[in-house]
């Protein structure tokens, strides 16, 4: 009988982090894919990622609504609790042989706790990385709950093993998001104007023919009260620099309501003739947009991971990605509009684009499926300090 592998996707970025692995699991003769979509991946205000997932041919086995309105510290904790209760019922119904949880978002710990307490082997993707904030606590807590670790780099593997995990349970597969980056880089050139028209969005009619930048900035949970100030610095830098800009909406982390309100208020009081706003895109479309851009600005991990592989210049703002391995594409700045504007001008004038294979070579999906088919699936854990 094929092993039943249940993958839980809780947010827009998580899908791009796992898509090629989903394809490989579905195609593997010794595996059966079960797909659970939960949390903000179901919500329109965060791009309704489930529509993209289904449009790309994946069958969704269960939906879990668990996000409490408010986008603050209290609702994040409550959402995690609801997720734990609902996912327990889902796992009891689906009876998977293993559950996969992805990366470090707050919702992922609900998946991990439910699987661990139900004696279901837990597979963690992207453990062992360093970023700071609440993500750091969640990621390493999930590592301690997990039974199989599919990590993106040798550095990550070393960290997971140093945390007491058995070396034979740790596999360096690379990150599936790099598979998509490779696919996007090898694809036929895209008509960017035509691509953008597919997604609508709101804001100015931006002329992208002479270059454009992409902005993706999320709140930092441990700097919850500063979300408004942080995004205002970036908005000011983009407005003052008059860079043609494609700006993507923040994720569901605590503080995103402040970030969203600040963007709307800024638009009402300032003419933003150089900025168009979007909620979501299919992963390959978004990567094509990045490849053809002058660079990305903000604090999203895509600037650190996929853009390192693609060689796309990145201006990383603030502490959200502090500690994560960086490629030559990144300039780090603080939340200061003058510094941000200067970094955009400096970094995005570069013509040299170096590919750094920090997070894999673009074959992670197949490697993950192979590990899942062959690895010992156990819930027994003895730490090896």
C-alpha positions in Angstrom: 0.0 0.0 0.0 1.3 3.5 -0.8 2.2 5.7 2.2 -0.4 8.4 2.8 1.4 11.7 3.1 -0.7 14.5 4.4 0.6 18.0 3.6 -0.9 21.0 5.5 -0.6 24.4 3.7 -1.5 27.4 5.9 -0.4 30.5 3.9 0.3 31.9 0.5 4.1 31.5 0.7 3.9 28.0 2.0 2.5 26.8 -1.3 5.5 28.0 -3.3 7.7 26.4 -0.6 6.2 22.9 -1.3 4.6 22.9 -4.7 7.2 20.8 -6.5 7.2 18.3 -3.7 3.4 18.0 -4.0 3.9 17.2 -7.7 6.6 14.6 -6.9 4.6 13.0 -4.1 1.5 12.7 -6.3 3.5 11.1 -9.1 5.4 8.7 -6.9 4.1 5.1 -7.1 4.7 4.4 -3.4 3.1 7.6 -2.1 -0.5 8.9 -1.9 -0.9 12.7 -1.5 -3.4 14.1 1.0 -3.8 17.9 0.8 -5.2 20.1 3.6 -5.5 23.8 3.0 -5.9 26.0 6.1 -5.7 29.4 7.7 -5.0 32.4 5.5 -4.6 30.3 2.4 -8.4 30.1 2.4 -9.0 33.9 2.8 -9.6 36.4 0.0 -7.9 39.3 1.8 -4.7 37.3 1.7 -5.0 36.3 -1.9 -7.1 33.1 -1.6 -4.2 30.8 -2.3 -6.6 27.8 -2.5 -7.8 29.1 -5.9 -4.3 29.0 -7.3 -3.7 25.6 -5.8 -6.8 24.1 -7.3 -6.3 25.9 -10.6 -2.9 24.1 -10.9 -4.5 20.7 -10.7 -4.3 19.7 -7.0 -7.2 18.0 -5.3 -7.9 19.5 -1.8 -9.0 16.8 0.7 -9.9 19.1 3.5 -10.3 22.8 4.3 -9.6 24.2 7.8 -10.9 27.7 8.7 -9.0 28.8 11.8 -8.0 32.5 11.5 -9.5 34.8 14.2 -10.0 38.4 12.9 -7.7 41.0 14.3 -4.2 40.2 13.2 -2.7 40.9 16.6 -0.8 38.8 19.2 -4.0 37.6 20.9 -5.7 36.5 17.7 -2.5 34.7 16.5 -2.5 32.6 19.7 -6.2 31.9 19.4 -5.9 31.0 15.7 -3.2 28.5 16.6 -5.5 27.0 19.2 -8.4 26.7 16.7 -6.1 25.1 14.2 -4.9 22.5 16.7 -8.5 21.5 17.5 -9.6 21.4 13.8 -6.5 19.6 12.5 -6.8 16.9 15.1 -10.2 16.0 13.6 -8.9 16.2 10.1 -6.0 13.8 10.9 -8.3 11.4 12.7 -10.5 11.3 9.5 -7.7 11.0 6.9 -5.5 8.6 8.9 -2.2 9.6 7.2 1.0 7.6 7.6 2.9 10.9 7.9 2.1 14.6 8.2 4.2 17.4 6.6 4.4 20.8 8.1 6.3 23.7 6.4 8.8 26.2 7.7 8.0 28.5 10.6 4.7 30.4 10.4 2.7 30.5 13.6 0.0 28.2 12.2 2.6 25.4 11.6 3.0 24.6 15.2 -0.7 23.6 15.4 -0.1 21.1 12.7 3.0 19.8 14.6 1.3 19.5 17.9 -1.7 17.7 16.5 0.3 15.2 14.6 2.7 14.5 17.5 0.0 14.0 20.1 -1.9 11.7 17.7 1.2 9.5 17.2 1.5 10.4 13.6 5.1 10.7 12.3 5.8 14.4 11.6 8.0 15.6 8.7 9.3 19.1 9.0 10.5 21.1 5.9 13.0 24.0 6.3 14.0 23.4 9.9 17.4 24.5 11.2 17.4 28.0 9.8 17.9 31.2 11.7 15.8 34.3 11.4 14.9 35.7 14.8 11.4 36.8 16.0 8.6 34.4 16.8 9.5 32.4 13.7 12.7 31.3 15.4 10.8 29.8 18.4 8.2 28.1 16.2 10.7 26.6 13.8 12.9 25.1 16.5 9.8 23.9 18.5 8.5 22.1 15.5 12.0 20.6 15.0 11.7 19.1 18.5 8.3 17.7 17.7 9.3 16.3 14.2 10.5 12.8 13.4 12.0 13.5 9.9 13.8 16.7 9.0 14.0 17.8 5.3 16.3 20.8 5.4 17.4 23.2 2.8 21.2 23.5 3.5 24.2 21.9 5.1 24.2 24.7 7.7 20.6 23.9 8.6 21.4 20.2 8.9 24.2 20.9 11.3 21.9 23.1 13.5 19.2 20.4 13.6 21.7 17.7 14.6 23.2 20.0 17.3 19.7 20.3 18.8 19.9 16.6 19.6 18.1 15.2 16.5 19.4 11.9 15.2 21.7 12.4 12.1 20.0 9.6 10.3 16.6 11.5 10.5 18.1 14.6 8.8 18.1 14.9 5.0 19.5 17.8 3.0 17.1 18.1 0.1 17.2 21.8 -0.7 14.1 24.0 -0.8 11.3 23.2 -3.2 10.9 26.9 -3.9 14.3 26.8 -5.7 12.8 24.2 -8.0 10.2 26.7 -9.1 12.9 29.4 -9.4 14.9 27.1 -11.8 11.7 26.4 -13.7 10.9 30.1 -14.0 14.5 30.9 -15.1 14.4 28.2 -17.8 11.0 29.2 -19.1 10.3 31.2 -22.2 10.4 35.0 -21.7 7.2 36.5 -20.4 5.2 39.5 -21.6 5.1 41.3 -18.3 2.3 43.8 -19.3 0.1 40.8 -20.3 1.0 39.0 -17.1 0.0 42.0 -14.9 -3.3 42.4 -16.7 -4.3 38.9 -15.6 -4.2 39.9 -11.9 -5.9 43.4 -11.9 -4.9 44.8 -8.6 -5.4 48.5 -7.6 -3.5 51.7 -7.9 -1.6 53.6 -10.6 -1.2 52.5 -14.2 2.6 51.8 -13.9 4.8 51.8 -16.9 7.1 48.8 -16.5 8.7 49.0 -19.9 11.8 50.8 -18.5 12.2 48.7 -15.4 10.3 48.3 -12.1 10.8 47.1 -8.5 8.8 44.7 -6.5 7.9 45.4 -2.8 6.8 42.8 -0.3 6.9 43.8 3.4 5.4 42.0 6.3 5.0 43.0 9.9 7.5 41.6 12.5 5.6 39.8 15.3 8.2 40.7 18.0 8.1 44.3 16.9 4.3 44.3 16.8 3.7 48.0 17.8 6.1 49.3 15.1 4.4 47.9 12.0 2.9 51.2 11.0 6.2 53.1 11.4 8.1 50.4 9.5 5.8 50.4 6.4 5.6 54.2 6.3 9.4 54.4 5.9 9.2 52.1 2.9 6.3 53.9 1.4 8.1 57.2 1.7 11.2 55.8 0.1 9.3 54.4 -2.8 7.3 57.6 -3.3 10.3 59.9 -3.1 12.4 57.8 -5.4 9.5 57.5 -7.9 10.5 54.0 -8.8 7.8 52.1 -10.9 6.6 49.7 -8.2 4.6 46.5 -8.0 3.6 46.2 -4.3 2.3 42.9 -2.8 0.0 42.8 0.3 1.3 41.6 3.6 0.7 38.2 5.1 -1.6 37.4 8.1 1.1 37.8 10.9 0.3 39.9 13.9 0.6 43.5 12.9 -0.6 43.0 9.3 -3.8 45.0 10.0 -1.6 48.0 11.0 0.5 47.5 7.8 -2.6 47.3 5.6 -4.3 50.3 7.2 -1.1 52.4 6.9 -0.8 51.6 3.2 -4.4 52.6 2.6 -4.1 55.8 4.6 -0.8 56.7 2.8 -2.5 56.3 -0.6 -5.3 58.6 0.5 -3.0 61.4 1.5 -0.3 61.1 -1.1 -0.3 60.7 -4.8 1.2 57.3 -5.5 1.4 57.6 -9.3 4.2 55.1 -9.4 2.8 52.1 -7.4 0.3 49.3 -8.2 -0.9 46.9 -5.5 -1.6 43.2 -5.8 -2.8 40.5 -3.4 -1.4 37.3 -4.8 0.0 35.6 -8.0 0.7 32.1 -9.0 4.2 31.2 -7.9 5.7 30.9 -11.4 4.1 34.2 -12.5 5.5 35.9 -9.4 9.0 34.5 -10.0 8.8 35.6 -13.7 8.0 39.1 -12.4 11.0 39.0 -10.1 13.3 37.8 -12.9 12.4 40.7 -15.1 12.5 43.3 -12.3 15.3 45.6 -11.2 15.0 44.0 -7.8 12.9 43.3 -4.6 12.5 45.5 -1.5 11.1 44.6 1.9 11.6 41.7 4.4 10.2 38.6 2.6 12.3 35.4 2.6 11.8 35.2 -1.2 14.5 38.0 -1.4 16.9 35.8 0.6 16.0 32.4 -0.9 14.7 32.4 -4.5 16.3 35.7 -5.4 19.7 34.4 -4.3 19.4 31.6 -6.8 18.0 33.9 -9.5 20.6 36.6 -8.8 17.8 39.3 -8.4 19.1 42.3 -6.4 17.4 42.6 -3.0 17.1 45.4 -0.4 16.3 43.6 2.9 14.8 45.9 5.5 15.0 45.4 9.3 15.3 42.3 11.5 12.8 39.8 10.0 15.4 37.9 8.1 18.4 38.5 10.5 20.6 35.4 10.8 19.4 33.8 7.6 22.2 32.8 5.1 22.5 35.4 2.4 23.7 35.5 -1.2 25.6 38.3 -3.0 22.3 39.8 -4.1 21.3 41.3 -0.7 21.9 44.7 0.8 20.6 45.1 4.4 19.2 48.4 5.7 17.2 49.6 8.7 13.8 51.2 8.6 14.9 54.6 7.4 13.4 56.0 4.2 16.6 57.7 3.1 18.7 54.6 3.6 16.1 52.5 1.8 15.9 54.8 -1.2 19.7 54.9 -1.4 20.0 51.1 -1.2 17.4 50.7 -4.0 19.3 53.1 -6.2 22.7 51.5 -5.5 21.8 47.8 -5.6 19.4 48.0 -8.5 21.9 49.6 -10.8 24.0 46.5 -10.7 24.3 44.6 -13.9 26.1 41.5 -12.5 23.7 38.9 -11.3 25.3 35.9 -9.6 23.4 32.7 -8.8 24.1 31.4 -5.2 23.0 27.8 -4.5 22.5 28.4 -0.7 19.1 26.7 -0.7 19.5 24.0 -3.2 20.0 23.3 -6.9 16.4 23.0 -8.0 15.8 19.3 -7.5 14.3 19.3 -4.0 10.8 18.1 -4.8 12.0 14.7 -6.2 14.5 14.3 -3.4 11.7 14.9 -0.8 9.4 12.3 -2.4 12.2 9.8 -2.5 13.0 10.3 1.2 9.3 10.0 2.1 9.0 6.7 0.3 12.0 5.2 1.9 12.7 6.8 5.2 11.9 5.0 8.5 8.7 6.6 9.8 8.7 6.4 13.6 7.3 8.3 16.5 10.0 7.1 18.9 12.6 9.8 19.7 15.7 9.6 21.7 17.7 12.8 21.7 21.5 12.5 21.1 23.0 15.4 23.1 
